Amino acid sequence: MKTYCVGGAVRDELLGRPVKDRDYVVVGATPEEMIRQGYKPVGKDFPVFLHPRTQEEYALARTERKTARGYHGFEFRTAPDVTLEQDLARRDLTINAIARDEDGQLIDPFNGAADLKAGVLRHVSAAFAEDPVRILRVARFAARYGFRIAPETMTLMREMAANGEVDALVAERVWQEVARGLMEAKPSRMFEVLRECGALAGVMPEVDALWQDADAAREAMRVLDAAAGAGATLPARFAALARALDPLAVEALAGRLKVPADCRDLALLAARHANTMLDAAELDPQSVLELFNAVDAWRRPERFAELATAAFAGEPDAGPAQAWLERARAAAAAVNAGEIAKASQTPTAIRGNVDAARLEAIRKATGNQ
């Protein structure tokens, strides 16, 4: 029985990046042996165990065989005679098919270390084509590291997209990978790779449609990267992308991918109101009040802040305009709506009186009398 650290931990160590989680492969063991040593089984599809002390994941070495289309169409085999090289051979990219033994020695049968040094994303074997999720993973790694994609790997990805493999992907898995890619250093690269290989039209046709106008697509990607550079949250980054889309397109995209409510709602607000927010300083106070009411800036100030991040991302000299809008919102939010409600006679009067007080506060705060 031998244990090896594998995958992302080894890759990031070689890149000099911090390692968050470590995964291990165990060769020459059975599930019964792992349990006898105190490991806790957690795997559903194949034997994965938690270390009794560190709670890190240890998986028995395995091989896999394609049995049907899509992400779930695999049959796994684990046995004491499965070698480390066989386990590594089933992985997606050479940079993820590197292992380190208990003595610290690298095992690198597919020259992943050389590809890391050269900044290349290259598939390990033809088995790459058996799992369409790998197209999304390659695009995500391109967004993270800025690596180029090996020509033979791009060719394979194009063939997979043309064969309709991405059509078999489940919505939750697509969103999971897209969400991770949005949080990378340069998320635009993910969409560019998916567009280049032909997969974007299958997984996010609304975003793919942006490339009907090359300048519009370029601008949308610039805004998205600006939001990432500002350290925006996932909802704000998705909303920054949604600025370039029609609200109906955002609804269709979010519904199909089963996007979480916080991301969906902020994206819809950005698609509907971002342009108005950009021009807020040119609006009359009544229009500014209507904007705040429309985005529920009173009850959801944190969401409004994220919306502002998405709306102003990538805009040159946006600071004064964003500060102007926040000054107006803060002044209007300071109105004591509870006291006004007590002094009002009817529900209709309450709304009218509160709006009037907030309108006056906006006028005073912005100097727009």
C-alpha positions in Angstrom: 0.0 0.0 0.0 1.5 3.3 -1.2 0.1 6.9 -0.9 0.7 9.7 -3.3 -0.3 13.4 -3.2 -1.9 14.2 -6.6 -3.5 16.8 -8.8 -4.0 20.4 -7.9 -1.8 20.5 -4.8 1.2 19.2 -6.7 0.5 21.5 -9.6 0.2 24.6 -7.4 3.3 23.7 -5.4 5.3 23.6 -8.6 3.8 27.0 -9.6 4.7 28.5 -6.2 1.1 29.1 -5.4 -0.6 28.5 -2.1 -2.2 25.1 -1.6 -5.6 25.0 0.0 -6.5 21.3 -0.2 -4.6 18.1 -0.8 -5.9 15.0 -2.4 -4.3 11.6 -2.2 -4.4 8.4 -4.3 -3.8 5.1 -2.5 -2.3 2.2 -4.6 -2.4 -1.4 -3.5 -5.2 -1.2 -1.0 -8.8 -2.4 -0.7 -11.8 -0.6 0.9 -11.6 -3.1 3.8 -8.0 -2.2 4.5 -8.7 1.5 4.5 -11.6 1.1 7.0 -9.4 -1.1 9.3 -6.9 1.7 9.4 -9.6 4.1 10.6 -10.4 5.9 7.3 -14.1 6.9 6.9 -15.7 6.0 3.6 -17.5 8.9 1.8 -17.5 8.0 -1.9 -20.7 7.1 -3.7 -19.5 6.2 -7.1 -16.0 4.9 -6.1 -14.1 4.4 -2.9 -13.0 7.7 -1.3 -12.1 8.0 2.3 -11.4 10.7 4.9 -8.2 10.5 6.9 -9.1 9.8 10.5 -7.1 12.8 11.8 -6.6 15.4 8.9 -10.0 14.7 7.2 -8.2 15.0 3.8 -9.5 12.8 1.0 -7.8 9.6 0.0 -9.1 7.8 -3.1 -8.2 4.3 -4.2 -6.4 4.2 -7.5 -8.9 3.6 -10.3 -9.5 3.3 -14.0 -12.7 4.3 -15.8 -14.5 3.3 -19.0 -17.0 5.4 -20.9 -20.5 3.7 -21.0 -22.8 6.5 -22.2 -22.8 10.2 -23.3 -22.4 13.0 -20.8 -20.8 13.6 -17.5 -22.3 10.6 -15.6 -21.7 8.0 -18.3 -18.7 6.2 -16.7 -17.9 2.9 -15.1 -15.1 2.9 -12.6 -12.9 0.1 -11.5 -10.8 0.0 -8.3 -8.5 -2.8 -7.3 -5.1 -3.3 -5.6 -3.5 -4.0 -9.0 -4.5 -0.6 -10.5 -1.2 1.4 -10.8 -0.6 5.0 -10.1 0.2 5.6 -13.8 -3.2 4.1 -14.8 -4.9 6.4 -12.3 -3.1 9.5 -13.6 -3.8 8.5 -17.2 -7.6 9.1 -16.7 -7.0 12.7 -15.7 -7.9 15.7 -17.9 -4.7 17.7 -18.3 -1.0 16.9 -18.0 -0.6 19.6 -15.4 -3.1 17.8 -13.2 -1.6 14.3 -13.8 1.5 14.8 -11.6 2.0 13.0 -8.3 4.4 13.2 -5.4 5.3 10.2 -3.3 5.8 10.1 0.5 9.5 10.8 0.0 8.8 14.0 -2.0 9.7 12.6 -5.4 7.7 13.6 -8.4 6.0 11.0 -10.6 5.2 12.7 -13.9 4.6 10.2 -16.7 2.9 12.7 -19.0 5.4 15.6 -18.7 3.0 17.9 -16.9 5.9 19.7 -15.2 7.3 20.7 -18.6 3.8 22.0 -19.7 3.6 24.0 -16.4 6.9 25.6 -17.2 5.9 26.3 -20.7 2.4 27.6 -19.8 0.5 25.0 -21.8 -2.8 23.3 -21.2 -2.6 19.8 -22.9 -4.9 16.8 -22.6 -3.4 13.6 -21.2 -5.0 11.2 -23.7 -7.8 10.7 -26.1 -10.0 9.8 -23.1 -10.3 13.5 -22.6 -13.1 13.5 -25.2 -15.2 11.1 -23.0 -16.1 13.9 -20.5 -17.5 17.2 -21.8 -17.0 18.9 -18.4 -13.3 18.9 -19.3 -14.0 21.6 -22.0 -15.3 23.9 -19.2 -12.3 23.0 -17.0 -9.8 23.8 -19.6 -11.5 27.2 -20.2 -11.5 27.8 -16.4 -7.8 27.0 -16.1 -7.0 29.3 -19.0 -8.8 32.1 -17.1 -6.8 31.2 -13.9 -3.3 30.8 -15.3 -3.4 32.6 -18.6 -1.9 29.5 -20.2 -2.2 28.8 -23.9 -4.1 25.7 -25.1 -2.1 23.1 -27.1 -3.3 23.0 -30.7 -4.1 19.3 -30.5 -6.2 19.9 -27.4 -8.1 22.8 -29.0 -8.8 20.5 -32.0 -10.2 17.8 -29.8 -12.4 20.3 -27.9 -13.8 21.6 -31.2 -14.6 18.0 -32.3 -16.4 17.4 -29.0 -18.4 20.6 -29.3 -19.3 19.8 -33.0 -20.4 16.3 -31.9 -22.9 17.7 -29.4 -21.1 16.4 -26.3 -21.8 19.6 -24.4 -25.5 19.1 -24.9 -25.4 16.3 -22.4 -24.1 18.5 -19.6 -26.4 19.0 -16.7 -27.2 22.6 -15.8 -25.9 22.5 -12.3 -22.5 21.3 -13.4 -22.2 23.9 -16.1 -23.0 26.7 -13.6 -20.6 25.2 -11.1 -17.7 25.5 -13.6 -18.8 28.9 -15.0 -19.1 30.2 -11.4 -15.6 29.1 -10.7 -14.3 30.6 -13.9 -16.0 33.9 -13.1 -14.0 34.1 -9.9 -10.6 33.6 -11.7 -8.2 36.4 -12.4 -9.3 36.9 -16.0 -12.7 35.5 -16.5 -13.0 36.8 -20.0 -10.5 34.2 -21.1 -12.9 31.4 -20.1 -15.6 32.7 -22.5 -13.1 33.3 -25.2 -11.9 29.7 -25.1 -15.4 28.4 -25.0 -16.2 30.6 -28.0 -13.1 29.5 -29.9 -13.9 25.8 -29.5 -17.6 26.2 -30.3 -18.9 25.2 -26.9 -20.2 28.6 -25.8 -23.2 28.4 -28.1 -24.2 25.2 -26.5 -23.8 26.1 -22.8 -24.5 29.9 -22.8 -26.0 30.9 -26.2 -27.1 34.3 -24.8 -23.4 35.2 -24.1 -22.3 33.6 -27.4 -24.7 36.0 -29.2 -22.6 38.9 -28.0 -20.0 38.0 -30.7 -22.4 39.0 -33.4 -20.9 42.4 -32.8 -17.1 42.0 -32.1 -16.8 45.4 -30.5 -19.8 44.7 -28.1 -18.2 41.3 -27.2 -14.9 42.9 -26.6 -16.4 45.6 -24.4 -18.4 43.1 -22.4 -15.3 41.0 -21.7 -13.4 44.2 -20.7 -16.1 45.1 -18.2 -16.1 41.6 -16.7 -12.3 41.6 -16.2 -12.6 45.0 -14.6 -15.1 43.7 -12.1 -12.7 40.8 -11.4 -9.8 43.2 -11.0 -11.9 45.2 -8.4 -12.3 42.0 -6.4 -16.1 41.8 -7.0 -18.2 39.0 -5.6 -19.6 36.3 -7.8 -23.0 37.9 -8.0 -21.4 41.2 -9.0 -19.2 39.6 -11.7 -22.2 37.8 -13.2 -24.1 41.0 -13.1 -21.2 42.8 -14.8 -21.5 40.3 -17.6 -25.3 40.7 -17.7 -24.9 44.5 -18.4 -24.4 43.6 -22.0 -27.5 41.3 -22.2 -31.2 42.0 -22.7 -33.2 41.2 -19.5 -35.1 38.5 -21.3 -31.8 36.9 -22.2 -30.6 37.0 -18.6 -33.9 35.4 -17.5 -33.4 32.6 -20.1 -29.8 32.0 -19.2 -30.3 32.0 -15.4 -33.3 29.7 -15.7 -31.6 27.2 -17.9 -28.5 27.0 -15.8 -30.4 27.1 -12.6 -28.4 30.1 -11.4 -28.7 30.8 -7.7 -31.2 33.5 -6.8 -28.7 36.1 -5.5 -26.7 35.9 -8.8 -29.9 35.8 -11.0 -31.6 38.7 -9.2 -28.5 41.0 -9.3 -27.9 40.2 -13.0 -31.5 41.1 -13.9 -31.1 44.4 -12.0 -27.9 45.1 -13.9 -29.4 44.3 -17.2 -32.4 46.6 -16.5 -30.8 49.5 -14.6 -27.0 49.6 -15.1 -27.1 52.2 -17.9 -29.4 54.4 -15.9 -27.0 54.2 -12.9 -24.1 55.3 -15.1 -26.1 58.4 -16.1 -27.6 59.0 -12.6 -25.8 62.4 -12.2 -27.6 63.7 -15.3 -31.1 62.6 -14.0 -33.6 64.7 -12.2 -34.2 63.9 -8.5 -37.5 62.2 -9.3 -35.9 59.8 -11.7 -33.2 59.0 -9.2 -35.8 58.2 -6.6 -37.6 55.9 -9.1 -34.3 54.1 -9.7 -33.8 53.6 -6.0 -37.3 52.3 -5.6 -37.0 50.0 -8.6 -33.9 48.3 -7.2 -35.1 48.3 -3.6 -32.1 50.3 -2.4 -33.8 50.9 1.0 -34.2 47.3 2.2 -31.2 45.9 0.3 -28.3 48.3 0.7 -25.7 45.6 0.4 -27.2 44.3 -2.8 -27.3 47.9 -4.1 -23.6 48.2 -3.4 -22.9 45.1 -5.4 -25.1 46.4 -8.2 -23.1 49.6 -8.2 -19.9 47.6 -8.5 -21.3 45.8 -11.5 -22.7 49.0 -13.1 -19.5 51.0 -12.8 -17.0 48.3 -13.5 -14.5 49.3 -16.1 -15.9 52.8 -16.4 -13.2 55.5 -16.6 -13.4 58.1 -13.9 -16.4 56.3 -12.4 -15.5 57.3 -8.8 -17.2 60.7 -8.7 -20.4 59.4 -10.3 -20.5 56.4 -8.1 -19.9 58.5 -5.0 -22.7 60.9 -6.2 -25.2 58.1 -6.4 -24.3 56.7 -3.0 -24.5 60.2 -1.5 -28.0 60.5 -2.8 -29.0 57.0 -1.7 -27.6 57.5 1.8 -29.4 60.8 2.3 -32.7 59.3 1.1 -32.2 56.2 3.2 -31.7 58.4 6.3 -35.4 59.5 6.1 -37.3 58.1 9.1 -40.0 56.2 7.2 -41.4 54.9 10.5 -42.2 58.3 11.9 -43.7 59.4 8.6 -45.9 56.3 8.5 -47.2 57.1 12.0 -48.2 60.6 10.9 -49.9 59.4 7.7 -53.6 58.6 7.5 -53.7 55.8 4.8 -51.3 53.3 3.2 -51.4 55.4 0.0 -50.5 58.5 2.0 -47.6 56.7 3.7 -46.0 55.8 0.4 -46.5 59.3 -1.0 -45.2 61.1 2.1 -42.1 58.8 2.4 -41.3 59.3 -1.3 -41.7 63.1 -0.9 -39.3 63.2 2.0 -36.8 61.0 0.2 -37.1 63.2 -2.9 -36.3 66.3 -0.8 -33.3 64.5 0.8 -32.0 63.6 -2.7 -32.4 67.2 -3.8 -30.4 68.5 -0.8 -27.7 65.9 -1.0 -27.0 66.5 -4.7 -27.5 70.2 -4.8 -30.3 69.7 -7.4 -33.1 71.9 -6.1 
